[in-house]
Amino acid sequence: MTTLKLGIVGAGFVANFHARAVRQVRNIEIAGITALKGAEALSGYVRQHNLGEGRVFPNVREMTKQVDAIAVFAPNYVRVEIVEEIVEAVKQGAHLKGVICEKPLARNLTEGHRLVDLANEAGLKTAYFENQLFMKPVRAQLAQLAPQVKTMGPLVLTRSSEEHGGPHEPWFWDPTRQGGGVLSDMGCHSIAVGWYVLTPPGKPLTFLEPISISADCALLKWGLPDWRAKLLRDRGIDYAKTPAEDFTTGMVTFRNPETGQVVKAQFTNSWMYEKQGLRVFIDGMGPGYAFEINSLSLPTQIFIGDVAAEAVANAELAIEKATASRGLLTVHHNEADMYGYPDELEEAAQAFLEGRDAYLSWSYGLEITRLVMAAYMSAERKKVIDLTAPAIQKELETFIPLIQQGRGAEVFG
């Protein structure tokens, strides 16, 4: 079997999660890693599990010469710069088959267009990593309900959420570097999977036309004095000066261009979920049928009392973003697979080996960025945004949310 030699930029949480996923993928080997910190540790993991050479490179350009594809798992605020380096290396003779970008594609549409243009300029195939569209429970329910969809008609409402207690790294909390708060960080997940689930079988990803969006952003838990002080102490981020939202909810309305049917996708995301850990919840309703997915509804649960808990140092041994190491815990036996990481890696590798874009290309990621920007616009203006209005479409191209500008205090009052 032909394998794709993958180079990874970044060695933080998501890079390590993808490395775990590669253990379940046959057509990828991790050939190289470059990062400001953590590269040696990630390389050690790669070699320990025979996932590839895992050679540590001093910079992106040097690694680009030795691999088939690059995965950009670095922070949002450096992605344009990294892709510029990749493209320059290609112009100088590096032979790359493709480039991957972890969600979100960009902090705004200006950056998103720049990334798409750079890839096109270098003739690179692209993959936008949005793992929830590859989640096995999502795809299994679509397959199971296919006869009902065909007979009764497509889904008309979906509700999607992803919630946890807060990100790992300081830059995630900084709206000027990350691009916002939880809406930028996880709203892209919920908006994308809602659009995907509502799309009739056999139709393109963007078949349904977004016609309007409404959203609300709030700073709730992490705006309280004690929690704000904790954030400043632990992460060095001052939400008294540059706050970001820790809660968002909204609704995207779509129209079927063939039938005129209107359908809706609700999204809710937070950094204030205080139960077992990360929860992904998705449900949908159609005429005479429904489905529900809850990532915390698993067959394995354990209980750890106070005495026994003293021996446990890492709460995340049970589940991503866990905030406790005692009490009732939900345990994932294969968390990477649950979230769809191996499937998106395998699909992207196969696409690049065949000389085509992945199922989710950067152009698709750009459309998700557009909806996230429209959601921020709605929250700022406290009104429903008409996505069909030419003036709005033009304005979104250069729109930078106030929260992203570091002016979140003007939004939250």
N, C-alpha and C positions, 0 to 999 in steps of 0.2 A: 504494500500500500504506500502511495506517495504521501509524504507528510509536509506540512507547512512549517518552515523554520520561523518562529515568531520572536520578535524582539519587543520587550516591554519597557515603556518609559514610566517610571514610578515604581515604588516598592512599599506603598502604604496599604491600607486596609483592603481596598478593592483589588489591587494587584495580587495580594496574597489569597484573596477569595477565589480569583480566577485561577491561580496556580493550583489550588485544591480541586477546582473543577476539571483542570486539564488531566488529572489522574483518571478521569472517566472518558476521555476523548482519545480516539485512535489516530486522528489525522493531523495532530499538532505536536510539535516539540518546542519547548522554550529554549531558544538558542542564545538569547542575550538579554541583559538587563542593564539599564542605566537609571540612576536616581541620585538625588542629593543625599539621601540617607536610607539605610535599610537594604541596599542592593546586595551586600554580602550575605546577610541573613536569608534573603529570598533565594539567592543563588544556592545556598546550602540546602534549602528545602527542595529545590528543583533537582539537584544532584542526588540527594538522599532518596528521592522517590523515582529516580530514573526518568525524569520528565524532559530531559534534554541536557545540553552542555551547560546552560545557565551562565554563560560567560559574562562577567561584569565589564562594561565598557565605560570609558571616561566621559563620553558625550554621545548625543544622538547621532551626529554625523558619522562617527566611526562605526557605531552599531548598524546604521542603515546599510553600510557596504557589505555586511556579513549575514544578513537575514533576508527572508522572503517577504515579510510583512511587519508592520509596526503597530503595536497597540498602545494608544495614548491613555494611560491610566493616571496621569498627573493632574494636579489641581486645575480647576476651571480657568483661573486667571493667567495661566502660562500656556494654554493650549494653542493659541494662534502662533505664538513664538516658536513652539515646538514643531508645529506643522510647517512653518516657514523653513526651519532647519532641515526637515525631512525633504521638502521640495527642492531646496538648494542642493542637497546631496544627490538627489535623483538627476538634477540637471548636470551634475558633475560626473555622472556615470553609474551611480548606484542602481541596481536592478531590483526594484520592489514590485511585488504583485498587488499590494493593497495596504490600506491603513484603516485601523479601527479607532473609534472614539467612544469612550464610556459616556453614558448620559450625564448631564444634559450636553447636547452638542456644543452649546455656547451660552454665554450670559445674556446675549441679546441678538437681534437679527443682524446688526452690523457685523458682529464677530462671526455669526453663523454663515452669512454670505461669503465672508472672507475665507473661511475654512473650505466651503464648497468650491469656491473659485480656485483656491490653491490646489486642491485635489484634481480638479479638471485640467488646470494648467500643466500639471505633471503627468496627466494620463493615468492617475491612480484609481483603482477600484476602492470602494469604501464600504465600511460596515459601521452602523450606529448601534451601539449596544444598549438595548432596552429589554432587560431580561424578562419582564413580566409577560411579554407577548409569547415567550417560549416556555412559560411555566406549564408543566405537564397537566396539572388540574385544570388550567384554562383551556388547553387544547383538547383534553379528554371530554370536558363538558360540551364543547362545540361539536365534537364527533358524535357524542351520545345523543345530542338534541337535533342532529341534522335532519332526521325524518320529520320531527315536529316543525322545524323551521320551514321545510319544504311544503308541508301540508297546511300549516296554520299561518305562516308568515314569520318574518324575522323578529328578533327581540326589539322591544320599544323603549326599555329603560334599563340602564345599568348603574350601579353604585359602586365606586371603587375607593379604597382608602389604603394608605400605608402610614403607620404611626410607630414611633418609638420614643425613648426618653431624651434623645439628643445625639448629635454626631460625635465622632471620635476626635477629630483634629480641630485646632483653633480656626484654621482658615474657613472651615465649613460654616462657622458661626459669624464670620465677618462678611456682611452683605456686599461690601465693595470688592472683595476678592472672589467670593462664591457666586455672586450675582443676585443675591436676595436671601430669603430665609427658607422656610420649609416648602413654599410653593415652587421655588426654583430647584430645590434639592430633590423633593419627592413628588411634587405636583405633576412633574413631567411623566412619572410612572403612571399615575392614576388617570391622567387625561389620555395618554396613549393607549392603555389597556381598555379603557371605556370605548374609545373610537373603534378599536380592533374588534371587540366582542360584539358591538352593534352592527358591524359590517356584514351584509348578506354573504353567504358562502360563495366562493368563486369570484368575488369582486376584488378589485385592487384595494390596497391599504387605505387610500385617500378617496375611495368611491363616494362615501357619504360627505356631503358638503357642509362644513361648519357655517352656520348662519348667525349665531349669536352666542355670547358668553357673559355670565355674571359671576362675580367672585367677591369674597370678603376675606380680608387678612386681619389678624389680631395678634397682639403680644400679650399673652395671658400669664402662664407660669413664669417664664423667664424675664418678665417685666416686674415681678414682685421684688421688693428690696432685698430680701435675703437671698433669693435665687440669682438676682442680678449681681450681687456681691460674690456669690459662689462662682459665677461665670467669669467674672473679672479675675478672681483669685486663681482659678484652675486653668483658664484658657487665655487670659490676658485680653479678653474682648469686653469692651465697656458699652453695655446696652443703654446706659444713661446718655451716651453721646451718639452712637450709631446703631440704633436698634434694628432688628429684623423680626419678621413675623414667626411665631412658633405654632400658629394654627391658621389653616385656610380651608375654606369650603366654597364650592361653586357649582355651576351647571353649564354644560356645553350643549347647545341645541344643534342637531344635524338634520339635513334634508336629503332624502333619497331622490337623486335627479331623474330617475326613471318613473317613479310612482308618485312623487310629491309627499310621501309619508314623512312626518316629522318624528324624530326619536331624540332621547335625551340621555346624557351621561353626567351623573353627579360625581364630584370628587371631594374628598376630605383628607387632609393630611395634618399631622402634628408632631412636634418634638416634646410632647408632654404626656405620652402614654406610659402609665406606671404599672402595668401588669407584668406578665412573664418576660416580655422582650418585644422585638420587632413583630408587628402584626400586619399581614396583608389580608384585607377583606374585600371580596368582590362578589356581588350578586347581580342577577339580571332577571327580568320578567318579560315574557312574551305572551301572545294570546293563547292561554291554556297551559302554559308551562313556565318553569323557573329553574334557576340554579343558584347555588351559594358555595363560596370557597372561603375558608378561614384557615390561615396558616398555623394558627395555634390549636386547631382541632386535630390532634394527632393521637395515635394509639399509645404513645409512650408518655407517661407522666411519672414523676418521682416526687418524694417529699423528703426534705432535709431539715432536721430540727436544729435548734440553736447550738447545742453542744457539738454535733457533728459538723456544723457549718464552719466552725473555727478553723478547720483544716483545709478549707477550700479558698484559694486565692483569686481565682478567675471566674467571675460570674458568667462570662460568655462561653464557657465550656458547654453550656446547655443550649443556648440559642443566641443569635446575633442581637446586640443591643440589650442583653439582659441586664437588669439593674439590681438583682439579688442573687445570692448563692444559697439561700435557705427558703423554707416554706415549700409551697407547691410549684414545681417547675415543669415546663413543657420541654421535652428533649427531641431535637431533630436527629434522626439517625443518618441523614444525608442532606444537610441543609443546602449545599450548593445545587444539588439536583432538584430539590424542592422549588428553588427560585428560578430555575431555567438556565443557569450559567453554562453547564456542559452543552446544552442544545444550541445556544447561540454561538458558542465557540466553534462547535463542529460545523454548523451551517456556514459561518463566515469563512472558515478554512476551506471548505469544499467549494464555495463560490470563488475565492481567490485562486485556488488551484485550477478551476475551470475558466478563469479569465473574465469573471463577471462581478458585478456588485452583489453584496449580500442582500438577503431578503429585506432588511432594513438598511437603506443607504443613508448617506448624509443629507441627501435632499429630503428624505422623510424626516430625519431629525430636525431639519430646518422648519418643517411645518409644525412640529411639536413645540419648538421654540416660539413660533408665531403665536400659538394658542396660549402659551405661558405668559408672553408679553401682553396679550390681550386681557388675560386674567388680572395681571397687575394693574393695567389701565382701568379695568372695571372697579377694582378695589379702591384705587385712588379717587376716581370720579364718582364712586357710589352710584353707578348706573349700569344698565345692561349695554354691552358693546355690540353694535351691529356689524358683524364681520363681512357683510356684503356691501357696505358703504365704501365707495372709492376713496373718500377722504380719510376714513379710518384705516383702510388698507395702506395708503401712502404714509400716514402718520406712524403706523406700527414699524415701518422699515427703519426708522431712526429713533424709536422710542426707547428711552432708558428709564426704568422705574425709579421713583424717588428713593425707595429703599436701597436699590443698587447704587445710587449716587451717594449713599451715606446720609440721606435726609429723611430717614424713617420717622423721626420725631414729628415731622409735618404730617405724616399719615396717621400716626397713632394719637396725636394730640397731646 
